[in-house]
Amino acid sequence: MVLNPPIIYLNNAATSWPKPPEVLAAVTQSLTLPVFGSGRTTASQGEDYITLARATLSNFLAAEPQEHVVFTHNATDSLNILIQGFLTGKENGCHVLTTALDHNSVLRPLHEFERQHRIQLTILPFAQCSVNPAAVEAAIRPDTRLMVMTHGSNVLGSVQDIQSIGEILHDHGIYFIVDGAQTAGHIPINLQKLPVDAFVFTGHKALFGIPGTGGFYVRDPELIAPVRFGGTGTDSFSLLHPREMPERFEVGTHNYPGLASLAAGVSFIMSTGLDIITAKADRQTSFLVRELKKEPNITIYNDHPSLPIVSFNINSLENDDVGFMLARAYSIIARTGLHCAPLVHKAIDGGKGCVRLSLSWFTTDEECRIAAKAVREIAADADSSVGSS
Amino acid sequence: MKEFLLDAPVTREFFSYLGNFGQVEALPNVGEGFYTFEKTDWFSIKGFIGDTTLEVRFKKEVMDLTVDFLYFLFSSYREGTMDLSQLKQREQAIGERVRKNLHGYD
């Protein structure tokens, strides 16, 4: 199917599109034969997509051993499993840290525990798009047990210093969960070297998988209690859920087409070269920022994003109206509003929200030129003509 | 949010007509002309001149009171000079109920 008129898709920080042809082929292929899931079929033919995806992700993220890579539905699902699993059995009222940069996938589970008086929550502010490691250290209390934070802001495109923050937290024996939904697939991640206890990824953004894929890496599974129980295709005589990895956290039938897509997407990144992908994204992002800065009534919220995300407002217009105009008059798909990160917006735009353009490997230079021109045209027109008619 | 499909393209005159019932703003040089209409506490409308669709956002809490007025507003529009008295009467009656629902007074 060809879209008519063709669209310029700049909402890749939500869900990437298009997917590499290899991903589409893998999904088709995965549905061509009966699924092969060890312990769940007598079939011997067909690709073992679960093992393939686990090995691919393990290699890509330097996450060892590979059984500690767990598949879930998405990053939100992963964060719920990890947060609930970590807090199970902990003393009521223990102290947890997070940041104002975080997504509702982190904030809402933590607020739910706070509402139930299970934790005391401290939300650290950010400055110049980043959370200062010194502020993390200053917020630590004797009863602090956990910190959950984003690796890369989905609004500001800023990558956080999780190396320094992780070292500080580990010096105090605090468990560290990092949400890598926006960074996995955009920047190199080496989980052998990063001081994190658990790292969350999603499949449908920069890793080029289809929606409904994601997962996490957990360094020591014993520190996270399983919160879901059921069929695993293993040790079926036991009425207790297995504690081995990865069955400890993977329950029920896997998303075979999804995992086929995720393995193919990550393989595409590795064969293309992450350094090449990153260099192109940096160049195009800098171009967009440079162009938008030429209009005095455009406010850009991060002049130097490390991820291919450019968030802005046109000063006299509602962000929703700008998104509407881009979509209807220019066929440019962006995202507007709060981006599920309300505390970021509270800090940068008074909670009104903004317009976000987010790129992928498949975004062309020409598309960036058209998008920049469109935003500038709207801004210039708004500057001269907004008013009652 | 609801998208309304109209049986004729939107004109500037249509938005001028809406201006009798709320605030209209325009960016006339974007596309064929981008227009917004805001009726505070009721609904907002946005669209382009020449399109046959309009996007409408209702205030959820009072949508059951205001949605009929929107249909009435759309279906009453005619080119040329119009008698708005019936629309204004209905607007006033619904407005009292909207204020009572949202703010607790008439």
Interface residues (C-beta under 8 A of the other chain):
Chain A: L317 D321 F324 M325 R328 A329 E377 I378 D381 A382 S385 V386 G387 S388 S389
Chain B: R12 F15 S16 G19 Q23 V24 E25 A26 L27 P28 N29 V30 G31 F34 Y35 T36 K46 F48 D51 E55
